[in-house]
């Protein structure tokens, strides 16, 4: 993984996110282009200060690992698991959860275009703590299962 990213402040991390990830060109090791929306910065790099769940505090821990995202997506040795669909209360093979060093998690959602090519949207990233055991017990993510679900 790349070294931890150490920038001056929250604004600098946001600028880095927009200039490096939102400009495109990020592709998974199995050839799926991943798209990043500027608005995802607030979801991915903020966390809740209380149990209500509102992402209201900037997470330096997450932001410092920002450059790990493209590296993890490109790593064929990253542990990949199916994501959890909380509405359906089941695992979802169109969500890929990559786990890398220090249990840092990157979640992408995969969809298929009309021409049958695959695309993915960045959903979030975080340092898994208590939830890592649940993630690691999830079914392994495979491209074939994802394709079957689309």
C-alpha positions as a Markdown table, in Angstrom:
| # | Residue | x | y | z |
|---|---|---|---|---|
| 1 | Unk | 0.0 | 0.0 | 0.0 |
| 2 | Unk | 1.1 | 3.6 | -0.5 |
| 3 | Unk | 2.3 | 5.5 | 2.5 |
| 4 | Unk | -0.3 | 7.3 | 4.7 |
| 5 | Unk | -1.4 | 10.6 | 3.2 |
| 6 | Unk | -0.5 | 13.6 | 5.4 |
| 7 | Unk | -2.1 | 16.8 | 4.2 |
| 8 | Unk | -2.7 | 20.2 | 5.9 |
| 9 | Unk | -6.4 | 20.0 | 6.7 |
| 10 | Unk | -9.8 | 18.7 | 5.7 |
| 11 | Unk | -10.0 | 21.0 | 2.7 |
| 12 | Unk | -6.7 | 19.6 | 1.3 |
| 13 | Unk | -8.0 | 16.1 | 1.7 |
| 14 | Unk | -11.2 | 17.0 | -0.2 |
| 15 | Unk | -9.2 | 18.6 | -3.0 |
| 16 | Unk | -6.9 | 15.5 | -3.2 |
| 17 | Unk | -10.0 | 13.3 | -3.4 |
| 18 | Unk | -11.6 | 15.3 | -6.2 |
| 19 | Unk | -8.3 | 15.6 | -8.2 |
| 20 | Unk | -7.1 | 12.0 | -7.9 |
| 21 | Unk | -10.2 | 9.8 | -7.5 |
| 22 | Unk | -13.0 | 11.7 | -9.0 |
| 23 | Unk | -11.2 | 12.3 | -12.3 |
| 24 | Unk | -11.6 | 8.7 | -13.3 |
| 25 | Unk | -9.1 | 6.1 | -14.4 |
| 26 | Unk | -9.5 | 3.9 | -11.4 |
| 27 | Unk | -10.0 | 0.3 | -12.4 |
| 28 | Unk | -10.2 | -2.9 | -10.3 |
| 29 | Unk | -7.7 | -5.7 | -10.9 |
| 30 | Unk | -10.4 | -7.5 | -12.9 |
| 31 | Unk | -11.1 | -4.6 | -15.2 |
| 32 | Unk | -14.1 | -2.9 | -13.7 |
| 33 | Unk | -13.9 | 0.9 | -13.9 |
| 34 | Unk | -14.8 | 2.6 | -10.6 |
| 35 | Unk | -16.5 | 6.0 | -10.5 |
| 36 | Unk | -16.2 | 8.4 | -7.6 |
| 37 | Unk | -18.6 | 11.3 | -6.9 |
| 38 | Unk | -17.5 | 14.4 | -5.2 |
| 39 | Unk | -20.4 | 14.1 | -2.8 |
| 40 | Unk | -19.1 | 10.7 | -1.5 |
| 41 | Unk | -16.3 | 12.5 | 0.3 |
| 42 | Unk | -18.6 | 13.5 | 3.1 |
| 43 | Unk | -19.9 | 9.9 | 3.5 |
| 44 | Unk | -16.6 | 8.2 | 3.3 |
| 45 | Unk | -14.3 | 10.5 | 5.3 |
| 46 | Unk | -16.6 | 11.5 | 8.1 |
| 47 | Unk | -17.9 | 9.5 | 11.0 |
| 48 | Unk | -20.5 | 9.8 | 13.7 |
| 49 | Unk | -19.6 | 11.5 | 17.0 |
| 50 | Unk | -22.5 | 9.7 | 18.7 |
| 51 | Unk | -24.8 | 6.8 | 18.3 |
| 52 | Unk | -27.4 | 8.6 | 16.2 |
| 53 | Unk | -25.3 | 7.9 | 13.1 |
| 54 | Unk | -25.0 | 11.3 | 11.5 |
| 55 | Unk | -21.5 | 11.6 | 9.9 |
| 56 | Unk | -20.5 | 14.9 | 11.5 |
| 57 | Unk | -16.8 | 14.5 | 12.4 |
| 58 | Unk | -14.0 | 14.4 | 9.9 |
| 59 | Unk | -12.0 | 11.2 | 10.1 |
| 60 | Unk | -8.3 | 11.7 | 9.7 |
| 61 | Unk | -7.8 | 7.9 | 10.0 |
| 62 | Unk | -9.8 | 7.3 | 6.9 |
| 63 | Unk | -8.5 | 10.3 | 5.0 |
| 64 | Unk | -4.9 | 9.4 | 5.5 |
| 65 | Unk | -5.7 | 6.0 | 3.8 |
| 66 | Unk | -7.3 | 7.7 | 0.8 |
| 67 | Unk | -4.5 | 6.6 | -1.5 |
| 68 | Unk | -5.0 | 3.0 | -0.4 |
| 69 | Unk | -8.3 | 3.0 | -2.3 |
| 70 | Unk | -7.0 | 2.7 | -5.8 |
| 71 | Unk | -4.2 | 0.4 | -4.7 |
| 72 | Unk | -6.6 | -1.9 | -2.9 |
| 73 | Unk | -9.0 | -2.0 | -5.9 |
| 74 | Unk | -6.1 | -2.9 | -8.2 |
| 75 | Unk | -4.7 | -5.6 | -5.8 |
| 76 | Unk | -5.6 | -9.1 | -7.0 |
| 77 | Unk | -4.6 | -10.4 | -3.5 |
| 78 | Unk | -7.1 | -8.2 | -1.5 |
| 79 | Unk | -9.6 | -10.2 | 0.4 |
| 80 | Unk | -13.0 | -9.6 | -1.2 |
| 81 | Unk | -16.3 | -10.4 | 0.3 |
| 82 | Unk | -20.0 | -9.8 | -0.6 |
| 83 | Unk | -21.5 | -6.7 | 0.9 |
| 84 | Unk | -24.6 | -6.7 | 3.1 |
| 85 | Unk | -28.0 | -5.4 | 1.8 |
| 86 | Unk | -29.6 | -4.0 | 5.0 |
| 87 | Unk | -33.0 | -3.5 | 3.2 |
| 88 | Unk | -33.2 | -7.1 | 2.0 |
| 89 | Unk | -31.3 | -8.4 | 5.0 |
| 90 | Unk | -29.0 | -10.6 | 3.0 |
| 91 | Unk | -25.6 | -10.6 | 1.3 |
| 92 | Unk | -25.4 | -8.8 | -2.0 |
| 93 | Unk | -22.9 | -10.1 | -4.7 |
| 94 | Unk | -23.1 | -6.8 | -6.5 |
| 95 | Unk | -21.4 | -5.1 | -3.6 |
| 96 | Unk | -17.7 | -5.9 | -3.3 |
| 97 | Unk | -16.0 | -5.3 | 0.1 |
| 98 | Unk | -12.2 | -5.3 | -0.2 |
| 99 | Unk | -10.3 | -5.7 | 3.0 |
| 100 | Unk | -6.6 | -4.6 | 3.1 |
| 101 | Unk | -3.9 | -3.8 | 5.6 |
| 102 | Unk | -5.1 | -3.0 | 9.2 |
| 103 | Unk | -8.6 | -4.1 | 8.2 |
| 104 | Unk | -9.2 | -1.1 | 6.1 |
| 105 | Unk | -12.4 | -1.7 | 4.0 |
| 106 | Unk | -13.4 | -0.3 | 0.6 |
| 107 | Unk | -16.9 | -0.9 | -0.6 |
| 108 | Unk | -18.0 | -0.6 | -4.2 |
| 109 | Unk | -21.3 | -1.3 | -5.9 |
| 110 | Unk | -21.2 | -3.0 | -9.3 |
| 111 | Unk | -23.8 | -2.5 | -12.1 |
| 112 | Unk | -24.1 | -3.5 | -15.7 |
| 113 | Unk | -24.5 | -1.1 | -18.6 |
| 114 | Unk | -26.8 | -1.9 | -21.6 |
| 115 | Unk | -23.8 | -3.0 | -23.6 |
| 116 | Unk | -23.3 | -5.6 | -20.8 |
| 117 | Unk | -20.0 | -4.0 | -19.6 |
| 118 | Unk | -19.5 | -3.6 | -15.9 |
| 119 | Unk | -19.1 | -0.4 | -13.9 |
| 120 | Unk | -18.8 | 0.3 | -10.2 |
| 121 | Unk | -19.5 | 3.2 | -7.9 |
| 122 | Unk | -17.4 | 3.9 | -4.8 |
| 123 | Unk | -19.7 | 3.6 | -1.8 |
| 124 | Unk | -17.4 | 4.1 | 1.2 |
| 125 | Unk | -14.3 | 3.2 | 3.1 |
| 126 | Unk | -13.5 | 2.8 | 6.7 |
| 127 | Unk | -11.3 | 1.2 | 9.3 |
| 128 | Unk | -13.3 | -1.9 | 10.4 |
| 129 | Unk | -13.2 | -2.6 | 14.1 |
| 130 | Unk | -15.8 | -4.7 | 15.7 |
| 131 | Unk | -17.5 | -5.4 | 12.3 |
| 132 | Unk | -14.4 | -7.1 | 10.8 |
| 133 | Unk | -15.4 | -10.5 | 12.0 |
| 134 | Unk | -18.8 | -10.1 | 10.3 |
| 135 | Unk | -17.2 | -9.0 | 7.1 |
| 136 | Unk | -14.7 | -11.9 | 7.1 |
| 137 | Unk | -17.6 | -14.4 | 7.7 |
| 138 | Unk | -19.4 | -13.1 | 4.7 |
| 139 | Unk | -19.4 | -15.1 | 1.4 |
| 140 | Unk | -16.4 | -14.5 | -0.8 |
| 141 | Unk | -17.1 | -12.1 | -3.7 |
| 142 | Unk | -16.6 | -13.6 | -7.1 |
| 143 | Unk | -17.1 | -12.0 | -10.5 |
| 144 | Unk | -19.2 | -14.9 | -11.7 |
| 145 | Unk | -21.7 | -14.6 | -8.8 |
| 146 | Unk | -21.8 | -10.9 | -9.4 |
| 147 | Unk | -22.6 | -11.5 | -13.1 |
| 148 | Unk | -25.3 | -14.0 | -12.2 |
| 149 | Unk | -27.0 | -11.5 | -10.0 |
| 150 | Unk | -27.0 | -8.7 | -12.5 |
